[in-house]
Amino acid sequence: MTSTSTPPGLTRFNALEEHAASAALHEVCASTAWTRRLLAARPYAAPDGLYAASDAAMAELTEADLAEAMAGHPPIGRPEPGDPASAREQSGMSGAGDGLRAEMLELNLAYQERFGHVFLICATGRSAEEMRDAVRERLGNPPEKEREIVRTELGKINRIRLTRLVEED
């Protein structure tokens, strides 16, 4: 891909000084290890290279790295005030009634008690009912299976956020 067809956001990201690029990546994923790997591979000729680097970095995250990444995500149904990304991603919960919101809170707490971290799901495009059904189902998973599901879901979230980063004008 030639530089003229590189999306404007990717061109801008490649040109950022390291601290600014690090901050932009931290908005995508709170894992320091993931951020370091993506920074080390700059510049990216095309979005696919950035996405591949993200996938490779995600695959290599340790349990501690995953915990650090998950700490950057608010519980489903309770996006961080002033965080447009989590509000946008969790918009499926915005129309949920009080009963469903209360049920999600209860399920989130049960999940956190069982696994020791927030329930993580790529919420983009999912309804409140779909998210509730997913947490119900995943509560029965063994911890090692759930850890790999979390890794996959985090990868999906990162891809959506990276796409937004590289396609911004």
Contacts in CASP RR format, 6 or more apart in sequence:
PFRMAT RR
TARGET T0000
AUTHOR 0000-0000-0000
METHOD contacts of the structure
MODEL  1
MTSTSTPPGLTRFNALEEHAASAALHEVCASTAWTRRLLAARPYAAPDGL
YAASDAAMAELTEADLAEAMAGHPPIGRPEPGDPASAREQSGMSGAGDGL
RAEMLELNLAYQERFGHVFLICATGRSAEEMRDAVRERLGNPPEKEREIV
RTELGKINRIRLTRLVEED
1 45 0 8 1.000
1 46 0 8 1.000
3 11 0 8 1.000
6 45 0 8 1.000
6 46 0 8 1.000
7 47 0 8 1.000
7 166 0 8 1.000
7 167 0 8 1.000
8 167 0 8 1.000
8 168 0 8 1.000
8 169 0 8 1.000
9 165 0 8 1.000
9 166 0 8 1.000
9 167 0 8 1.000
9 168 0 8 1.000
9 169 0 8 1.000
10 44 0 8 1.000
10 46 0 8 1.000
10 47 0 8 1.000
10 50 0 8 1.000
10 165 0 8 1.000
10 166 0 8 1.000
12 168 0 8 1.000
13 21 0 8 1.000
13 24 0 8 1.000
13 42 0 8 1.000
13 44 0 8 1.000
13 50 0 8 1.000
13 165 0 8 1.000
13 166 0 8 1.000
14 42 0 8 1.000
14 43 0 8 1.000
14 44 0 8 1.000
16 24 0 8 1.000
18 39 0 8 1.000
21 39 0 8 1.000
21 42 0 8 1.000
22 35 0 8 1.000
22 39 0 8 1.000
24 165 0 8 1.000
25 34 0 8 1.000
25 35 0 8 1.000
25 38 0 8 1.000
25 39 0 8 1.000
26 35 0 8 1.000
27 85 0 8 1.000
27 161 0 8 1.000
27 165 0 8 1.000
28 158 0 8 1.000
28 161 0 8 1.000
28 162 0 8 1.000
28 165 0 8 1.000
29 35 0 8 1.000
29 54 0 8 1.000
29 69 0 8 1.000
29 154 0 8 1.000
29 157 0 8 1.000
29 158 0 8 1.000
29 161 0 8 1.000
30 68 0 8 1.000
30 69 0 8 1.000
30 70 0 8 1.000
30 71 0 8 1.000
30 72 0 8 1.000
30 73 0 8 1.000
31 57 0 8 1.000
31 61 0 8 1.000
31 65 0 8 1.000
31 66 0 8 1.000
31 68 0 8 1.000
31 69 0 8 1.000
32 65 0 8 1.000
32 68 0 8 1.000
33 57 0 8 1.000
33 60 0 8 1.000
33 61 0 8 1.000
33 62 0 8 1.000
33 65 0 8 1.000
33 68 0 8 1.000
34 54 0 8 1.000
34 57 0 8 1.000
34 58 0 8 1.000
34 61 0 8 1.000
34 65 0 8 1.000
34 69 0 8 1.000
34 158 0 8 1.000
37 53 0 8 1.000
37 56 0 8 1.000
37 57 0 8 1.000
37 60 0 8 1.000
38 50 0 8 1.000
38 53 0 8 1.000
38 54 0 8 1.000
38 57 0 8 1.000
41 49 0 8 1.000
41 53 0 8 1.000
44 50 0 8 1.000
44 53 0 8 1.000
47 162 0 8 1.000
47 163 0 8 1.000
47 166 0 8 1.000
47 167 0 8 1.000
50 162 0 8 1.000
50 166 0 8 1.000
51 159 0 8 1.000
51 162 0 8 1.000
51 163 0 8 1.000
54 155 0 8 1.000
54 158 0 8 1.000
54 159 0 8 1.000
54 162 0 8 1.000
55 155 0 8 1.000
58 151 0 8 1.000
58 154 0 8 1.000
58 155 0 8 1.000
58 158 0 8 1.000
59 151 0 8 1.000
61 69 0 8 1.000
61 151 0 8 1.000
63 147 0 8 1.000
66 147 0 8 1.000
66 150 0 8 1.000
66 151 0 8 1.000
66 154 0 8 1.000
67 117 0 8 1.000
69 154 0 8 1.000
70 117 0 8 1.000
70 118 0 8 1.000
70 120 0 8 1.000
70 150 0 8 1.000
70 154 0 8 1.000
71 117 0 8 1.000
71 118 0 8 1.000
73 86 0 8 1.000
73 118 0 8 1.000
73 120 0 8 1.000
73 157 0 8 1.000
74 80 0 8 1.000
74 83 0 8 1.000
74 86 0 8 1.000
74 118 0 8 1.000
75 105 0 8 1.000
75 108 0 8 1.000
75 112 0 8 1.000
75 118 0 8 1.000
75 119 0 8 1.000
76 90 0 8 1.000
76 93 0 8 1.000
76 104 0 8 1.000
76 108 0 8 1.000
76 119 0 8 1.000
76 121 0 8 1.000
76 123 0 8 1.000
76 131 0 8 1.000
76 135 0 8 1.000
77 90 0 8 1.000
77 93 0 8 1.000
77 96 0 8 1.000
77 101 0 8 1.000
77 104 0 8 1.000
77 105 0 8 1.000
77 108 0 8 1.000
78 105 0 8 1.000
78 108 0 8 1.000
79 86 0 8 1.000
79 87 0 8 1.000
79 89 0 8 1.000
79 90 0 8 1.000
80 86 0 8 1.000
85 161 0 8 1.000
88 124 0 8 1.000
89 122 0 8 1.000
89 123 0 8 1.000
89 124 0 8 1.000
89 157 0 8 1.000
89 160 0 8 1.000
90 123 0 8 1.000
91 125 0 8 1.000
92 123 0 8 1.000
92 125 0 8 1.000
92 126 0 8 1.000
92 127 0 8 1.000
92 128 0 8 1.000
92 131 0 8 1.000
93 101 0 8 1.000
93 104 0 8 1.000
93 123 0 8 1.000
93 128 0 8 1.000
93 131 0 8 1.000
95 128 0 8 1.000
96 104 0 8 1.000
96 128 0 8 1.000
97 128 0 8 1.000
100 128 0 8 1.000
100 129 0 8 1.000
100 132 0 8 1.000
101 128 0 8 1.000
103 132 0 8 1.000
104 128 0 8 1.000
104 131 0 8 1.000
104 132 0 8 1.000
104 135 0 8 1.000
107 119 0 8 1.000
107 132 0 8 1.000
107 135 0 8 1.000
107 136 0 8 1.000
107 139 0 8 1.000
108 118 0 8 1.000
108 119 0 8 1.000
108 135 0 8 1.000
110 139 0 8 1.000
111 118 0 8 1.000
111 119 0 8 1.000
111 135 0 8 1.000
111 138 0 8 1.000
111 139 0 8 1.000
112 118 0 8 1.000
112 119 0 8 1.000
114 139 0 8 1.000
114 140 0 8 1.000
115 143 0 8 1.000
115 146 0 8 1.000
117 150 0 8 1.000
119 135 0 8 1.000
119 138 0 8 1.000
120 150 0 8 1.000
120 153 0 8 1.000
120 154 0 8 1.000
120 157 0 8 1.000
121 131 0 8 1.000
121 134 0 8 1.000
121 135 0 8 1.000
121 153 0 8 1.000
122 153 0 8 1.000
122 155 0 8 1.000
122 156 0 8 1.000
122 157 0 8 1.000
122 160 0 8 1.000
123 131 0 8 1.000
124 157 0 8 1.000
124 160 0 8 1.000
126 134 0 8 1.000
138 146 0 8 1.000
138 149 0 8 1.000
141 149 0 8 1.000
END
